[in-house]
Amino acid sequence: MDTTREERAELAIESLTDSCRMIAEQSEGVREYSGFTAWLAPESFWYHRVRLFAHPPRGTERTVSEIADGIRSGELPPLLCWLDLDFPGTELTGLLGEAGFVPVTAQRAMYLSLQGRAAGKETPGQLRRMESSEIVEWAETNAKAFAKPPDTGGLRLLAERSGPETEFLVWEEDGRIAGGTLLCCSGSNAGIHEVFTLPEYRGRGIASALVSRALDDGNLQGCACATLQASEMGFPVYQKLGFEQVGTVHTWIRRPE
């Protein structure tokens, strides 16, 4: 796939917004506005959000104000994300701060071409697809690994989607889920999300094995590339697997009045 860095970065944030769309379609739907899109899924914290686009027709300042007003009124979700290739950081962050937003995460937007990818090693016995009945345990283990509240409601909506383009993977140790990841394929893009390993099992190559399996499955689905949003902890793992950083995805939240 012959793409520019900007196009690869756009694919990396689209893998996030595609998963937001998949969940919102099971919940309250998607709303398109001039300059931003909202994915409405109140059951979820992380996937119930707004994306601000570059160069909104009404201007960035007015659009940020419109989003803030929508959040204040309850019409829009409180999370706001954007791709840092789109804006001068100091200008936008200043506007967001004035509108009552504070930063939550800044994740590296990562891209990997799957063209010509050979099949990975044989899947270890501890790695398998999650059963639908395990979604609560998967979500709670994911929350423990990241030290955050579980997003069970949103993940359950995603797990209930039919079709091979969405799959939850688990790694088992000592009779329980020790790690996992989520694959959401959309078009030619294999989006990889929520890669986690419990602290006591880290350093054993579990995350690498999970992502490698997700890459193989995305390749089998006909995807030409894989994208993800990396934390600082996960970044070295993805680099070793061949991913390149193509931008940064920022997520901010508007504080309640």
C-alpha positions as CSV (number, residue, x, y, z in Angstrom):
1,M,0.0,0.0,0.0
2,D,1.7,3.2,-1.2
3,T,0.6,5.9,1.2
4,T,1.9,9.2,2.6
5,R,2.7,9.6,6.3
6,E,-0.4,11.7,6.7
7,E,-2.6,9.0,5.2
8,R,-1.0,6.4,7.4
9,A,-1.7,8.6,10.5
10,E,-5.3,9.0,9.4
11,L,-5.7,5.2,9.1
12,A,-4.2,4.9,12.7
13,I,-6.9,7.2,14.2
14,E,-9.6,5.7,12.0
15,S,-8.9,2.3,13.6
16,L,-10.0,4.0,16.9
17,T,-13.0,5.7,15.5
18,D,-14.0,2.6,13.6
19,S,-14.3,0.7,16.9
20,C,-16.2,3.7,18.3
21,R,-18.6,3.4,15.3
22,M,-19.0,-0.3,15.8
23,I,-20.0,0.2,19.4
24,A,-22.2,3.3,18.7
25,E,-24.1,1.4,16.0
26,Q,-25.1,-1.1,18.8
27,S,-26.1,1.8,21.0
28,E,-27.3,5.4,20.2
29,G,-25.6,5.8,16.9
30,V,-23.3,8.2,15.1
31,R,-23.8,12.0,14.6
32,E,-22.0,14.0,11.9
33,Y,-21.5,17.7,12.5
34,S,-19.6,20.4,10.6
35,G,-16.0,19.9,11.7
36,F,-16.5,16.9,14.1
37,T,-18.2,13.5,14.5
38,A,-19.7,12.1,17.7
39,W,-20.1,8.4,18.5
40,L,-22.8,7.9,21.1
41,A,-22.4,4.9,23.4
42,P,-23.2,5.9,27.0
43,E,-22.5,2.4,28.2
44,S,-18.8,3.0,27.4
45,F,-16.3,5.5,28.7
46,W,-13.5,5.1,26.2
47,Y,-15.6,4.6,23.0
48,H,-18.2,7.3,23.8
49,R,-16.4,10.3,22.3
50,V,-16.1,13.1,19.7
51,R,-13.4,13.5,17.1
52,L,-12.4,17.0,16.0
53,F,-11.2,17.3,12.4
54,A,-8.6,19.5,10.9
55,H,-9.7,22.9,9.4
56,P,-13.4,22.8,10.4
57,P,-15.5,25.0,8.2
58,R,-16.6,27.2,11.1
59,G,-13.0,27.6,12.4
60,T,-11.3,25.7,15.2
61,E,-12.2,28.2,17.9
62,R,-15.9,28.2,17.2
63,T,-16.0,24.4,16.7
64,V,-14.2,23.8,20.1
65,S,-16.8,26.1,21.7
66,E,-19.6,24.2,20.0
67,I,-18.3,20.9,21.2
68,A,-17.9,22.3,24.8
69,D,-21.5,23.6,24.7
70,G,-22.8,20.2,23.4
71,I,-21.0,18.4,26.2
72,R,-22.3,20.8,28.8
73,S,-25.9,20.3,27.6
74,G,-25.5,16.5,27.5
75,E,-25.9,16.3,23.7
76,L,-22.3,15.2,23.2
77,P,-19.9,12.7,24.9
78,P,-17.3,14.3,27.2
79,L,-14.2,12.8,25.5
80,L,-12.6,14.6,22.6
81,C,-9.8,13.2,20.4
82,W,-7.7,14.6,17.6
83,L,-4.6,13.8,15.5
84,D,-1.7,16.1,16.1
85,L,-0.7,16.2,12.5
86,D,-3.8,18.3,12.0
87,F,-3.2,21.2,14.3
88,P,-0.4,23.4,15.7
89,G,-0.3,21.9,19.2
90,T,0.0,25.1,21.3
91,E,-2.9,26.8,19.5
92,L,-5.4,23.9,19.9
93,T,-4.4,23.0,23.4
94,G,-4.8,26.6,24.4
95,L,-8.3,26.7,23.0
96,L,-9.2,23.4,24.7
97,G,-7.9,24.6,28.0
98,E,-9.9,27.8,27.8
99,A,-13.0,25.7,26.9
100,G,-12.6,23.6,30.1
101,F,-10.8,20.5,28.7
102,V,-7.9,18.7,30.3
103,P,-5.7,16.0,28.7
104,V,-6.3,12.3,29.4
105,T,-3.9,10.4,27.1
106,A,-1.4,11.0,24.3
107,Q,-0.9,7.8,22.4
108,R,1.5,7.1,19.5
109,A,-0.4,6.4,16.2
110,M,1.3,3.3,14.8
111,Y,1.1,1.7,11.3
112,L,2.3,-1.6,9.7
113,S,1.9,-2.8,6.2
114,L,0.6,-6.4,5.9
115,Q,1.4,-6.7,2.2
116,G,3.7,-9.8,1.7
117,R,3.4,-10.8,5.3
118,A,4.2,-14.4,5.9
119,A,2.2,-16.4,8.4
120,G,3.5,-16.2,12.0
121,K,4.6,-19.1,14.1
122,E,2.2,-21.7,15.3
123,T,-0.2,-20.3,17.9
124,P,0.8,-21.2,21.4
125,G,-1.8,-23.3,23.3
126,Q,-2.4,-20.5,25.9
127,L,-3.7,-18.2,23.1
128,R,-7.2,-18.5,21.8
129,R,-10.3,-16.5,20.8
130,M,-12.5,-15.4,23.7
131,E,-15.8,-17.1,24.3
132,S,-18.8,-14.6,24.5
133,S,-19.4,-15.7,28.1
134,E,-15.9,-14.4,29.1
135,I,-16.4,-10.8,28.3
136,V,-16.8,-9.7,31.9
137,E,-13.6,-11.4,32.9
138,W,-11.8,-10.1,29.8
139,A,-13.0,-6.5,30.6
140,E,-12.1,-6.7,34.3
141,T,-8.7,-8.2,33.6
142,N,-8.0,-5.5,31.0
143,A,-9.0,-2.9,33.6
144,K,-6.6,-4.4,36.2
145,A,-3.7,-4.4,33.7
146,F,-4.3,-0.7,32.9
147,A,-5.3,0.4,36.4
148,K,-8.6,1.9,35.1
149,P,-12.3,1.3,35.6
150,P,-13.6,-1.6,33.4
151,D,-15.4,-0.7,30.2
152,T,-17.6,-3.8,30.3
153,G,-20.7,-2.2,28.8
154,G,-19.0,-0.9,25.6
155,L,-16.9,-4.0,25.1
156,R,-20.0,-6.2,25.6
157,L,-21.7,-4.3,22.7
158,L,-18.7,-5.0,20.6
159,A,-18.5,-8.6,21.5
160,E,-22.1,-9.1,20.5
161,R,-21.5,-7.9,17.0
162,S,-21.8,-10.7,14.5
163,G,-19.1,-11.4,11.8
164,P,-15.5,-12.3,11.6
165,E,-14.2,-8.8,11.5
166,T,-14.3,-8.4,15.3
167,E,-12.5,-10.8,17.6
168,F,-11.3,-10.8,21.2
169,L,-8.1,-12.8,21.9
170,V,-7.0,-14.1,25.3
171,W,-3.8,-15.5,26.8
172,E,-4.4,-18.0,29.7
173,E,-2.0,-18.7,32.6
174,D,-2.8,-20.6,35.8
175,G,-6.4,-21.2,34.7
176,R,-7.3,-17.5,34.2
177,I,-7.0,-14.7,31.6
178,A,-3.6,-13.1,31.9
179,G,-3.6,-11.0,28.8
180,G,-5.6,-10.2,25.7
181,T,-6.3,-7.9,22.8
182,L,-9.1,-6.8,20.5
183,L,-9.0,-6.9,16.7
184,C,-11.5,-4.8,14.7
185,C,-11.1,-5.0,10.9
186,S,-12.6,-2.3,8.8
187,G,-12.1,-2.3,5.0
188,S,-8.3,-2.8,4.5
189,N,-7.4,-1.7,8.0
190,A,-6.8,-4.2,10.9
191,G,-7.3,-2.1,14.0
192,I,-5.6,-3.6,17.1
193,H,-6.8,-2.3,20.5
194,E,-6.6,-2.9,24.2
195,V,-3.4,-5.0,24.2
196,F,-2.8,-5.9,27.9
197,T,-0.9,-8.3,30.2
198,L,-1.4,-8.5,33.9
199,P,1.7,-7.1,35.7
200,E,2.8,-10.5,37.2
201,Y,2.9,-12.0,33.7
202,R,4.8,-9.3,31.9
203,G,8.2,-9.9,30.3
204,R,7.3,-13.3,28.9
205,G,6.4,-12.2,25.3
206,I,2.7,-12.5,25.8
207,A,1.8,-9.1,24.3
208,S,4.0,-9.9,21.2
209,A,2.3,-13.2,20.7
210,L,-1.2,-11.7,21.0
211,V,-0.4,-8.9,18.5
212,S,1.3,-11.3,16.1
213,R,-1.9,-13.5,16.1
214,A,-4.0,-10.4,15.5
215,L,-1.8,-9.5,12.6
216,D,-2.2,-13.0,11.1
217,D,-6.0,-12.9,11.6
218,G,-6.2,-9.4,10.0
219,N,-4.1,-10.6,7.1
220,L,-6.5,-13.6,6.6
221,Q,-9.4,-11.1,6.6
222,G,-7.7,-9.4,3.6
223,C,-6.5,-6.3,5.4
224,A,-3.5,-4.5,3.7
225,C,-2.3,-2.8,6.9
226,A,-2.6,-2.8,10.7
227,T,-2.8,0.2,13.0
228,L,-3.0,0.9,16.7
229,Q,-2.6,3.6,19.3
230,A,0.4,2.8,21.6
231,S,1.1,3.6,25.2
232,E,4.7,4.3,26.3
233,M,4.8,0.8,27.8
234,G,3.6,-0.9,24.6
235,F,5.6,1.2,22.1
236,P,8.9,-0.9,22.2
237,V,6.8,-4.1,21.7
238,Y,5.2,-2.7,18.6
239,Q,8.4,-1.3,17.2
240,K,10.0,-4.8,17.4
241,L,7.1,-6.1,15.4
242,G,7.7,-3.6,12.6
243,F,5.2,-0.8,13.4
244,E,6.2,2.8,12.7
245,Q,5.0,5.9,14.5
246,V,3.1,8.1,12.1
247,G,1.6,10.6,14.6
248,T,0.0,11.1,18.0
249,V,-3.6,10.7,19.0
250,H,-4.6,13.0,21.8
251,T,-7.7,12.5,24.0
252,W,-9.0,15.2,26.3
253,I,-12.0,15.4,28.6
254,R,-14.2,18.3,29.5
255,R,-14.4,18.7,33.3
256,P,-17.9,19.0,34.7
257,E,-19.1,22.5,35.7
